[in-house]
Amino acid sequence: MKLPLLFTPNEEFKAVKQITSILDKYGFDIERHVADLPTAFIAKFDHHMNLLKEPYTIGLICEYDALAQLGHGCGHQLQTPSIIGAAIATIKAYSDLNFITKVIGTPAEETTSGKLPMQKAGVFKDLDLALMMQGSDRTTADTKSLAINKVDFEFTGAPSHAAVSPKLGRSALDGVMMLFNGIEYLRKHVTSDVRMHGIITNGGQAVNIVLEFASAQFSFRAEKRSNLNQLLKRMKRVAEGAAHATETEVTIKTVKQLESKVNVQTLNDVLLKNNEVLLKNAELAGASRISPPREKTGSTDFNLVTHHVPGACLRTAFVPLHTPNHTKAWVDSGKLAEAHAAIQVASKALSYTIADFLTQPTLRHQINSEFKQAYQEL
């Protein structure tokens, strides 16, 4: 059964209208159609009080799309009001400080990744700090996130009647099936951080035809880009071997590429809690289930931002522990009181963290030093 497409990437017009209308009321200047994306925006509030001193620019990253056939199974409906709340709290509470606040609306996180063209357009380069919120089963901040390449494989063979003249055909589907087998064999010879998962995107429509065309899509992930690039070279040889063995041809296309996270642990500690320096922002905000970073993580286009500026994402508990995301359980939990509480917790914790960054020179220096070191070690 084919599920209906409920949400279309880069068409989040209703969400953007609501978000920008609120920010406009609070005095933010709205730039629309950023990076030629119809639903990307930058809402800017300038607290440039001291004209002799360059202001710090704070970026609050805002996502508002949903999963195409499920809905809000990743918590973006919590992220948006959390970011708006943090932005408004910041400009109202710290109006005597010298800084610029930017709410950066990034569409299509679940699909085409609006942050990709926005990165190419230089949207994140002028930031001094970038923060984001994500719903979660616990309150934490990830120390790592996987680099990913999403790859299409298109096999072309020779069509024929599967019963009358099969010897004249060369099945593109055979090439796809052999690709899957080859990748399964490859699993035994990769590092433990590697993830490989795929689907057949076109496997034919009739059983009595030797298929001329068949296709698959895989995601390949690893903690470091260097490791992932080595894996991609091996994957290419597997695909070419499958084509050679089945006398078909294969075309390999990278449809999406995201990097691993540049981690700044001090920034994570400020978001959560660090008793040594008495910074307990998530705790002060009333967060529940404050936990160590997850051992296993996925991928996110927020990593693109962290390659330009120190950044961290506060994951805030609102679903029962160990509830997997991208499921109906997340959609249902997003309508409960716990979800509303998570919004308030994240708004407070993010605004507290911005205040710490703006008012503590030693902390700023430490965050920037760690960022430079972590970037060099990629």
Salt bridges, closest charged atoms under 4 A:
GLU63 OE1 - HIS76 NE2 3.21
GLU63 OE2 - LYS115 NZ 2.66
ASP65 OD1 - HIS76 ND1 2.71
GLU109 OE1 - HIS76 NE2 3.56
GLU110 OE2 - HIS76 NE2 3.57
GLU110 OE1 - HIS326 NE2 3.56
ASP126 OD2 - LYS102 NZ 2.66
ASP137 OD2 - ARG138 NH2 2.86
ASP142 OD2 - ARG294 NH2 2.65
ASP142 OD2 - ARG315 NE 2.73
GLU154 OE1 - LYS253 NZ 3.66
GLU184 OE2 - ARG187 NE 3.00
GLU223 OE2 - LYS144 NZ 3.20
GLU240 OE2 - LYS236 NZ 2.57
GLU247 OE1 - ARG170 NE 2.49
GLU259 OE1 - ARG225 NE 2.90
GLU283 OE2 - LYS273 NZ 3.73
ASP301 OD1 - LYS115 NZ 2.70
ASP332 OD2 - LYS328 NZ 3.05
